[in-house]
Amino acid sequence: MEVLVILVPLALALGFAGLLGFLWSLKSGQYDDLDGAAWRAITDDEPVSGQGRSK
């Protein structure tokens, strides 16, 4: 039971740190463009002209 004296405040502190991190990410705009990153991952970014990689 003495271990609860350490584990309960530790769990509360980690939960609070996670909440602060989430609120910071909301404030900094991390979730503003959720679809943009998905579309950038699947679009074709190869150069159109032959100036890409040299063989």
PyMOL Python script that loads the backbone (N, CA, C, O; Angstrom):
from pymol import cmd

cmd.read_pdbstr("""\
ATOM      1  N   MET A   1       0.807  -1.201   0.000  1.00  0.00           N
ATOM      2  CA  MET A   1       0.000   0.000   0.000  1.00  0.00           C
ATOM      3  C   MET A   1       0.849   1.264   0.000  1.00  0.00           C
ATOM      4  O   MET A   1       0.386   2.321  -0.428  1.00  0.00           O
ATOM      5  N   GLU A   2       2.093   1.165   0.478  1.00  0.00           N
ATOM      6  CA  GLU A   2       2.945   2.353   0.473  1.00  0.00           C
ATOM      7  C   GLU A   2       3.317   2.772  -0.947  1.00  0.00           C
ATOM      8  O   GLU A   2       3.623   3.937  -1.201  1.00  0.00           O
ATOM      9  N   VAL A   3       3.288   1.811  -1.868  1.00  0.00           N
ATOM     10  CA  VAL A   3       3.655   2.122  -3.247  1.00  0.00           C
ATOM     11  C   VAL A   3       2.608   3.039  -3.896  1.00  0.00           C
ATOM     12  O   VAL A   3       2.920   3.769  -4.837  1.00  0.00           O
ATOM     13  N   LEU A   4       1.375   3.000  -3.395  1.00  0.00           N
ATOM     14  CA  LEU A   4       0.331   3.874  -3.932  1.00  0.00           C
ATOM     15  C   LEU A   4       0.620   5.342  -3.663  1.00  0.00           C
ATOM     16  O   LEU A   4       0.155   6.216  -4.396  1.00  0.00           O
ATOM     17  N   VAL A   5       1.377   5.610  -2.629  1.00  0.00           N
ATOM     18  CA  VAL A   5       1.753   6.992  -2.317  1.00  0.00           C
ATOM     19  C   VAL A   5       2.619   7.557  -3.437  1.00  0.00           C
ATOM     20  O   VAL A   5       2.617   8.763  -3.683  1.00  0.00           O
ATOM     21  N   ILE A   6       3.351   6.693  -4.108  1.00  0.00           N
ATOM     22  CA  ILE A   6       4.202   7.120  -5.219  1.00  0.00           C
ATOM     23  C   ILE A   6       3.462   6.996  -6.550  1.00  0.00           C
ATOM     24  O   ILE A   6       3.555   7.890  -7.390  1.00  0.00           O
ATOM     25  N   LEU A   7       2.733   5.904  -6.753  1.00  0.00           N
ATOM     26  CA  LEU A   7       2.125   5.639  -8.051  1.00  0.00           C
ATOM     27  C   LEU A   7       0.944   6.559  -8.379  1.00  0.00           C
ATOM     28  O   LEU A   7       0.782   6.960  -9.532  1.00  0.00           O
ATOM     29  N   VAL A   8       0.129   6.893  -7.398  1.00  0.00           N
ATOM     30  CA  VAL A   8      -1.030   7.746  -7.679  1.00  0.00           C
ATOM     31  C   VAL A   8      -0.599   9.154  -8.086  1.00  0.00           C
ATOM     32  O   VAL A   8      -1.089   9.650  -9.100  1.00  0.00           O
ATOM     33  N   PRO A   9       0.286   9.820  -7.356  1.00  0.00           N
ATOM     34  CA  PRO A   9       0.738  11.135  -7.833  1.00  0.00           C
ATOM     35  C   PRO A   9       1.501  11.064  -9.152  1.00  0.00           C
ATOM     36  O   PRO A   9       1.408  11.974  -9.977  1.00  0.00           O
ATOM     37  N   LEU A  10       2.249   9.991  -9.348  1.00  0.00           N
ATOM     38  CA  LEU A  10       2.964   9.827 -10.616  1.00  0.00           C
ATOM     39  C   LEU A  10       1.981   9.683 -11.770  1.00  0.00           C
ATOM     40  O   LEU A  10       2.178  10.296 -12.820  1.00  0.00           O
ATOM     41  N   ALA A  11       0.932   8.891 -11.602  1.00  0.00           N
ATOM     42  CA  ALA A  11      -0.071   8.720 -12.646  1.00  0.00           C
ATOM     43  C   ALA A  11      -0.803  10.036 -12.914  1.00  0.00           C
ATOM     44  O   ALA A  11      -1.074  10.370 -14.068  1.00  0.00           O
ATOM     45  N   LEU A  12      -1.120  10.779 -11.863  1.00  0.00           N
ATOM     46  CA  LEU A  12      -1.778  12.068 -12.048  1.00  0.00           C
ATOM     47  C   LEU A  12      -0.872  13.062 -12.762  1.00  0.00           C
ATOM     48  O   LEU A  12      -1.331  13.818 -13.619  1.00  0.00           O
ATOM     49  N   ALA A  13       0.400  13.066 -12.416  1.00  0.00           N
ATOM     50  CA  ALA A  13       1.349  13.979 -13.061  1.00  0.00           C
ATOM     51  C   ALA A  13       1.527  13.632 -14.540  1.00  0.00           C
ATOM     52  O   ALA A  13       1.581  14.529 -15.382  1.00  0.00           O
ATOM     53  N   LEU A  14       1.619  12.341 -14.864  1.00  0.00           N
ATOM     54  CA  LEU A  14       1.766  11.947 -16.263  1.00  0.00           C
ATOM     55  C   LEU A  14       0.499  12.257 -17.062  1.00  0.00           C
ATOM     56  O   LEU A  14       0.582  12.677 -18.217  1.00  0.00           O
ATOM     57  N   GLY A  15      -0.653  12.055 -16.464  1.00  0.00           N
ATOM     58  CA  GLY A  15      -1.903  12.403 -17.133  1.00  0.00           C
ATOM     59  C   GLY A  15      -2.008  13.891 -17.385  1.00  0.00           C
ATOM     60  O   GLY A  15      -2.448  14.315 -18.454  1.00  0.00           O
ATOM     61  N   PHE A  16      -1.608  14.685 -16.411  1.00  0.00           N
ATOM     62  CA  PHE A  16      -1.628  16.139 -16.558  1.00  0.00           C
ATOM     63  C   PHE A  16      -0.640  16.587 -17.634  1.00  0.00           C
ATOM     64  O   PHE A  16      -0.937  17.495 -18.410  1.00  0.00           O
ATOM     65  N   ALA A  17       0.534  15.954 -17.685  1.00  0.00           N
ATOM     66  CA  ALA A  17       1.520  16.293 -18.715  1.00  0.00           C
ATOM     67  C   ALA A  17       0.986  15.936 -20.105  1.00  0.00           C
ATOM     68  O   ALA A  17       1.197  16.684 -21.059  1.00  0.00           O
ATOM     69  N   GLY A  18       0.301  14.805 -20.223  1.00  0.00           N
ATOM     70  CA  GLY A  18      -0.297  14.432 -21.501  1.00  0.00           C
ATOM     71  C   GLY A  18      -1.390  15.395 -21.921  1.00  0.00           C
ATOM     72  O   GLY A  18      -1.499  15.738 -23.098  1.00  0.00           O
ATOM     73  N   LEU A  19      -2.205  15.837 -20.960  1.00  0.00           N
ATOM     74  CA  LEU A  19      -3.250  16.810 -21.248  1.00  0.00           C
ATOM     75  C   LEU A  19      -2.652  18.139 -21.699  1.00  0.00           C
ATOM     76  O   LEU A  19      -3.140  18.752 -22.648  1.00  0.00           O
ATOM     77  N   LEU A  20      -1.603  18.580 -21.025  1.00  0.00           N
ATOM     78  CA  LEU A  20      -0.940  19.826 -21.426  1.00  0.00           C
ATOM     79  C   LEU A  20      -0.345  19.709 -22.830  1.00  0.00           C
ATOM     80  O   LEU A  20      -0.427  20.645 -23.626  1.00  0.00           O
ATOM     81  N   GLY A  21       0.252  18.558 -23.127  1.00  0.00           N
ATOM     82  CA  GLY A  21       0.802  18.347 -24.467  1.00  0.00           C
ATOM     83  C   GLY A  21      -0.270  18.368 -25.540  1.00  0.00           C
ATOM     84  O   GLY A  21      -0.065  18.922 -26.620  1.00  0.00           O
ATOM     85  N   PHE A  22      -1.416  17.766 -25.244  1.00  0.00           N
ATOM     86  CA  PHE A  22      -2.524  17.774 -26.194  1.00  0.00           C
ATOM     87  C   PHE A  22      -3.067  19.180 -26.398  1.00  0.00           C
ATOM     88  O   PHE A  22      -3.332  19.586 -27.529  1.00  0.00           O
ATOM     89  N   LEU A  23      -3.234  19.924 -25.315  1.00  0.00           N
ATOM     90  CA  LEU A  23      -3.735  21.293 -25.433  1.00  0.00           C
ATOM     91  C   LEU A  23      -2.748  22.179 -26.181  1.00  0.00           C
ATOM     92  O   LEU A  23      -3.157  23.056 -26.943  1.00  0.00           O
ATOM     93  N   TRP A  24      -1.448  21.959 -25.970  1.00  0.00           N
ATOM     94  CA  TRP A  24      -0.438  22.713 -26.717  1.00  0.00           C
ATOM     95  C   TRP A  24      -0.533  22.402 -28.208  1.00  0.00           C
ATOM     96  O   TRP A  24      -0.429  23.306 -29.038  1.00  0.00           O
ATOM     97  N   SER A  25      -0.732  21.114 -28.555  1.00  0.00           N
ATOM     98  CA  SER A  25      -0.817  20.759 -29.971  1.00  0.00           C
ATOM     99  C   SER A  25      -2.064  21.359 -30.613  1.00  0.00           C
ATOM    100  O   SER A  25      -2.034  21.723 -31.789  1.00  0.00           O
ATOM    101  N   LEU A  26      -3.152  21.466 -29.868  1.00  0.00           N
ATOM    102  CA  LEU A  26      -4.336  22.136 -30.404  1.00  0.00           C
ATOM    103  C   LEU A  26      -4.070  23.612 -30.646  1.00  0.00           C
ATOM    104  O   LEU A  26      -4.457  24.162 -31.677  1.00  0.00           O
ATOM    105  N   LYS A  27      -3.404  24.251 -29.683  1.00  0.00           N
ATOM    106  CA  LYS A  27      -3.134  25.690 -29.799  1.00  0.00           C
ATOM    107  C   LYS A  27      -2.154  25.996 -30.926  1.00  0.00           C
ATOM    108  O   LYS A  27      -2.256  27.047 -31.559  1.00  0.00           O
ATOM    109  N   SER A  28      -1.214  25.104 -31.185  1.00  0.00           N
ATOM    110  CA  SER A  28      -0.208  25.368 -32.210  1.00  0.00           C
ATOM    111  C   SER A  28      -0.666  24.972 -33.611  1.00  0.00           C
ATOM    112  O   SER A  28       0.085  25.139 -34.572  1.00  0.00           O
ATOM    113  N   GLY A  29      -1.891  24.448 -33.741  1.00  0.00           N
ATOM    114  CA  GLY A  29      -2.436  24.177 -35.072  1.00  0.00           C
ATOM    115  C   GLY A  29      -2.057  22.835 -35.662  1.00  0.00           C
ATOM    116  O   GLY A  29      -2.062  22.690 -36.884  1.00  0.00           O
ATOM    117  N   GLN A  30      -1.733  21.860 -34.852  1.00  0.00           N
ATOM    118  CA  GLN A  30      -1.354  20.549 -35.366  1.00  0.00           C
ATOM    119  C   GLN A  30      -2.509  19.835 -36.063  1.00  0.00           C
ATOM    120  O   GLN A  30      -2.270  18.991 -36.926  1.00  0.00           O
ATOM    121  N   TYR A  31      -3.731  20.146 -35.719  1.00  0.00           N
ATOM    122  CA  TYR A  31      -4.890  19.436 -36.259  1.00  0.00           C
ATOM    123  C   TYR A  31      -5.694  20.290 -37.236  1.00  0.00           C
ATOM    124  O   TYR A  31      -6.853  19.977 -37.505  1.00  0.00           O
ATOM    125  N   ASP A  32      -5.112  21.353 -37.769  1.00  0.00           N
ATOM    126  CA  ASP A  32      -5.848  22.234 -38.665  1.00  0.00           C
ATOM    127  C   ASP A  32      -6.099  21.602 -40.030  1.00  0.00           C
ATOM    128  O   ASP A  32      -7.190  21.755 -40.579  1.00  0.00           O
ATOM    129  N   ASP A  33      -5.130  20.904 -40.585  1.00  0.00           N
ATOM    130  CA  ASP A  33      -5.253  20.334 -41.929  1.00  0.00           C
ATOM    131  C   ASP A  33      -5.020  18.829 -41.864  1.00  0.00           C
ATOM    132  O   ASP A  33      -3.915  18.353 -42.127  1.00  0.00           O
ATOM    133  N   LEU A  34      -6.063  18.084 -41.514  1.00  0.00           N
ATOM    134  CA  LEU A  34      -5.913  16.638 -41.374  1.00  0.00           C
ATOM    135  C   LEU A  34      -5.863  15.932 -42.728  1.00  0.00           C
ATOM    136  O   LEU A  34      -5.202  14.901 -42.855  1.00  0.00           O
ATOM    137  N   ASP A  35      -6.542  16.462 -43.733  1.00  0.00           N
ATOM    138  CA  ASP A  35      -6.572  15.803 -45.035  1.00  0.00           C
ATOM    139  C   ASP A  35      -5.366  16.140 -45.897  1.00  0.00           C
ATOM    140  O   ASP A  35      -5.018  15.367 -46.790  1.00  0.00           O
ATOM    141  N   GLY A  36      -4.727  17.262 -45.654  1.00  0.00           N
ATOM    142  CA  GLY A  36      -3.602  17.672 -46.491  1.00  0.00           C
ATOM    143  C   GLY A  36      -2.432  16.706 -46.444  1.00  0.00           C
ATOM    144  O   GLY A  36      -1.855  16.383 -47.483  1.00  0.00           O
ATOM    145  N   ALA A  37      -2.081  16.247 -45.272  1.00  0.00           N
ATOM    146  CA  ALA A  37      -0.954  15.317 -45.147  1.00  0.00           C
ATOM    147  C   ALA A  37      -1.271  13.983 -45.812  1.00  0.00           C
ATOM    148  O   ALA A  37      -0.389  13.359 -46.403  1.00  0.00           O
ATOM    149  N   ALA A  38      -2.501  13.551 -45.721  1.00  0.00           N
ATOM    150  CA  ALA A  38      -2.885  12.289 -46.358  1.00  0.00           C
ATOM    151  C   ALA A  38      -2.787  12.395 -47.878  1.00  0.00           C
ATOM    152  O   ALA A  38      -2.311  11.469 -48.534  1.00  0.00           O
ATOM    153  N   TRP A  39      -3.227  13.502 -48.433  1.00  0.00           N
ATOM    154  CA  TRP A  39      -3.153  13.672 -49.883  1.00  0.00           C
ATOM    155  C   TRP A  39      -1.718  13.875 -50.347  1.00  0.00           C
ATOM    156  O   TRP A  39      -1.355  13.408 -51.426  1.00  0.00           O
ATOM    157  N   ARG A  40      -0.907  14.550 -49.570  1.00  0.00           N
ATOM    158  CA  ARG A  40       0.502  14.733 -49.952  1.00  0.00           C
ATOM    159  C   ARG A  40       1.239  13.407 -49.960  1.00  0.00           C
ATOM    160  O   ARG A  40       2.192  13.239 -50.720  1.00  0.00           O
ATOM    161  N   ALA A  41       0.823  12.472 -49.139  1.00  0.00           N
ATOM    162  CA  ALA A  41       1.500  11.174 -49.081  1.00  0.00           C
ATOM    163  C   ALA A  41       1.212  10.330 -50.311  1.00  0.00           C
ATOM    164  O   ALA A  41       2.043   9.510 -50.702  1.00  0.00           O
ATOM    165  N   ILE A  42       0.047  10.515 -50.933  1.00  0.00           N
ATOM    166  CA  ILE A  42      -0.298   9.653 -52.063  1.00  0.00           C
ATOM    167  C   ILE A  42      -0.174  10.338 -53.416  1.00  0.00           C
ATOM    168  O   ILE A  42      -0.358   9.692 -54.448  1.00  0.00           O
ATOM    169  N   THR A  43       0.129  11.614 -53.434  1.00  0.00           N
ATOM    170  CA  THR A  43       0.270  12.290 -54.731  1.00  0.00           C
ATOM    171  C   THR A  43       1.614  11.949 -55.353  1.00  0.00           C
ATOM    172  O   THR A  43       2.572  11.605 -54.661  1.00  0.00           O
ATOM    173  N   ASP A  44       1.658  12.050 -56.658  1.00  0.00           N
ATOM    174  CA  ASP A  44       2.864  11.727 -57.411  1.00  0.00           C
ATOM    175  C   ASP A  44       3.773  12.946 -57.453  1.00  0.00           C
ATOM    176  O   ASP A  44       3.424  13.958 -58.061  1.00  0.00           O
ATOM    177  N   ASP A  45       4.933  12.861 -56.816  1.00  0.00           N
ATOM    178  CA  ASP A  45       5.856  13.984 -56.746  1.00  0.00           C
ATOM    179  C   ASP A  45       7.052  13.834 -57.674  1.00  0.00           C
ATOM    180  O   ASP A  45       8.030  14.569 -57.542  1.00  0.00           O
ATOM    181  N   GLU A  46       6.990  12.895 -58.607  1.00  0.00           N
ATOM    182  CA  GLU A  46       8.115  12.713 -59.514  1.00  0.00           C
ATOM    183  C   GLU A  46       8.182  13.883 -60.490  1.00  0.00           C
ATOM    184  O   GLU A  46       7.147  14.412 -60.896  1.00  0.00           O
ATOM    185  N   PRO A  47       9.382  14.285 -60.867  1.00  0.00           N
ATOM    186  CA  PRO A  47       9.507  15.412 -61.806  1.00  0.00           C
ATOM    187  C   PRO A  47       8.945  15.043 -63.172  1.00  0.00           C
ATOM    188  O   PRO A  47       9.092  13.910 -63.630  1.00  0.00           O
ATOM    189  N   VAL A  48       8.304  16.008 -63.816  1.00  0.00           N
ATOM    190  CA  VAL A  48       7.693  15.778 -65.120  1.00  0.00           C
ATOM    191  C   VAL A  48       8.760  15.738 -66.204  1.00  0.00           C
ATOM    192  O   VAL A  48       8.710  14.900 -67.104  1.00  0.00           O
ATOM    193  N   SER A  49       9.722  16.646 -66.112  1.00  0.00           N
ATOM    194  CA  SER A  49      10.778  16.687 -67.119  1.00  0.00           C
ATOM    195  C   SER A  49      11.839  15.631 -66.795  1.00  0.00           C
ATOM    196  O   SER A  49      11.789  14.993 -65.743  1.00  0.00           O
ATOM    197  N   GLY A  50      12.768  15.460 -67.680  1.00  0.00           N
ATOM    198  CA  GLY A  50      13.811  14.468 -67.509  1.00  0.00           C
ATOM    199  C   GLY A  50      14.964  14.947 -66.619  1.00  0.00           C
ATOM    200  O   GLY A  50      16.041  14.351 -66.652  1.00  0.00           O
ATOM    201  N   GLN A  51      14.773  15.982 -65.843  1.00  0.00           N
ATOM    202  CA  GLN A  51      15.840  16.528 -65.034  1.00  0.00           C
ATOM    203  C   GLN A  51      15.862  15.934 -63.625  1.00  0.00           C
ATOM    204  O   GLN A  51      16.480  16.506 -62.727  1.00  0.00           O
ATOM    205  N   GLY A  52      15.214  14.822 -63.426  1.00  0.00           N
ATOM    206  CA  GLY A  52      15.173  14.187 -62.109  1.00  0.00           C
ATOM    207  C   GLY A  52      16.514  13.570 -61.747  1.00  0.00           C
ATOM    208  O   GLY A  52      17.510  14.282 -61.615  1.00  0.00           O
ATOM    209  N   ARG A  53      16.550  12.297 -61.590  1.00  0.00           N
ATOM    210  CA  ARG A  53      17.798  11.602 -61.250  1.00  0.00           C
ATOM    211  C   ARG A  53      18.612  11.326 -62.504  1.00  0.00           C
ATOM    212  O   ARG A  53      18.057  11.065 -63.571  1.00  0.00           O
ATOM    213  N   SER A  54      19.894  11.384 -62.372  1.00  0.00           N
ATOM    214  CA  SER A  54      20.746  11.023 -63.508  1.00  0.00           C
ATOM    215  C   SER A  54      21.083   9.549 -63.390  1.00  0.00           C
ATOM    216  O   SER A  54      21.360   9.040 -62.303  1.00  0.00           O
ATOM    217  N   LYS A  55      21.053   8.870 -64.535  1.00  0.00           N
ATOM    218  CA  LYS A  55      21.323   7.430 -64.538  1.00  0.00           C
ATOM    219  C   LYS A  55      22.724   7.115 -64.945  1.00  0.00           C
ATOM    220  O   LYS A  55      23.104   5.945 -64.996  1.00  0.00           O
TER     221      LYS A  55
END
""", "prot")
cmd.dss("prot")
cmd.show_as("cartoon", "prot")
cmd.util.cbc("prot")
cmd.orient("prot")
